[in-house]
Structure formats: structure tokens, C-alpha cells
Amino acid sequence: MSEQQATLYRMVMPDHRCPFGLKAKDLLERHGYTVDDRHLTTRDEVDAFKAEHDVKTTPQIFIGEERIGGFDDISAKLGEATPSDSDVSYTPVIALFSVAAALALGVSWLVNGSFFSWQLIGWFISISMVLLGLQKLQDLDKFATMFLNYDLLAQKWLRYGYVYPFIETGAGLLMLMGILTKLAAPIMLVAAGIGAVSVIKAVYIEKRDIKCACLGDSRVPLGFVSLVENLMMIGMALWVLLVT
């Protein structure tokens, strides 16, 4: 068998088609392998295959007579290992702020008939706040637990970690709509001020290497991103209180 040929054993049942089997097939084909795609169509076939090869999971990939393993193993062999929770990644941050910028441009076009206007930065910050708050609201308990690692107020009053996402999301919506901004701004200023001080203390003074709770994603490191989030909120709050 040529080294550019691979044999893939995966579950393909009436009620279940293994997603990792499909991903393994796609990965192999993208790397130039001809895939001998062998389906395990019943539970008995799956159990018999596992017993024969002394494995606990499927899919299983063979190249020649060598068993490579499952999807994670073939990914590592082909240099496309999937990131673990311990890996650092800024991808969620880039995606969120890119979408926020696109939405701000869209709002500007809808309201003013032009992509660029004096409100653009304010809309961008407001939309970013809403999107950041939404990320936290997806799993409040996870966010609140991560938040306890560094936020000074949350460490004194644990429930603040559950309240903060609502403050951020609500203030962002009010700023975006231009409603009750004089009420939202001071609340936002206090929350963001505490957040900025907390980040500076944890990262730049204590030199702690911890993950940021800002996107509810454990792979984003605490530091510049979280500080920018808080500084944007502070700037927006001051602009509303002092200029508008």
C-alpha cells in the first residue's frame, strides 16, 4: 500500500454518523491521501472492531499497516493538531471585534447613508460591549468562577461576577439606542474602572499568568485584551458624561 493511501474505520449508523470520522476523512483527503473509507454500521461491528484492535474509540486511521489512531492522532501527525484549553488563542477576540466593526459600519450606513460618521466609534464600542456581554451570558457560572481569579470587587462580593455581564450588556444596549445614557454611563464607569484596576494589579503588578474571563473562553490570556475592553467602556462613559 502506498504511503499516500489511508484506511479509515468510522461509525456510520442510521441514527449516528460520527463527526470525527467525517473530519478525519476530510483531513486525510486535504493532505493528498486516497481514503479507503470503511463503515461500521452496527453496534456489534463497532464492538468487534474495538476488541480486534484493542482500542476504545473510533474513528481509527491506518496508513499502510501502521495504526495511527483517532482524529487527534492523525491531526498531530499531519501538523494540524487541534488546540487544547491550555493553548493561548486570540482568535475569539479578533472575530468579535471584527464583527463589531462590521456591525458599526452597517448601523452607520443605515442611519446616515455613509459608512463613516462621528458616531461610528461610539457604535463600535457599544456593539462590542453587547457582544462581549453575550459571550459571558452563555455560561454565567463559568464566567463568574474565572472572574474570581482577578476581579477585586468579585473577590469581596461573589455575586458581582453574576451581575457584571448584565451591566455590560445592558449598558451597551442603552448606549447604542441612546436611551438613559446618563444613568448607564456612571454605572459603566465604575464597573470598568474596577475592572481596569483589577487587570493592572493582577497582570502588570503581580505578574500573574491567568486566563481572561472577558469572552468566556479559557484560552484568551488576561492582559491587554481585558484592559482594552475596560478602557473602551471608561472612554465611552466619560464621553457621555462630559461631552453629550
JOBELJO-V379354 format. One record per run of one state. SS is the DSSP state (H for helix, E for strand, C for the rest). FROM is the first residue (numbers start at 0). LEN is the number of residues. If there is no record, write none. Layout:
# JOBELJO-V379354
ss	from	len
SS	FROM	LEN
SS	FROM	LEN
This chain:
# JOBELJO-V379354
ss	from	len
C	0	4
E	4	9
C	13	2
E	15	2
C	17	1
H	18	12
C	30	3
E	33	7
C	40	2
H	42	11
C	53	6
E	59	4
C	63	2
E	65	4
C	69	1
H	70	7
C	77	13
H	90	22
C	112	7
H	119	18
C	137	2
H	139	8
C	147	4
H	151	5
C	156	3
H	159	18
C	177	3
H	180	25
C	205	5
E	210	1
C	211	9
E	220	1
C	221	2
H	223	19
C	242	2
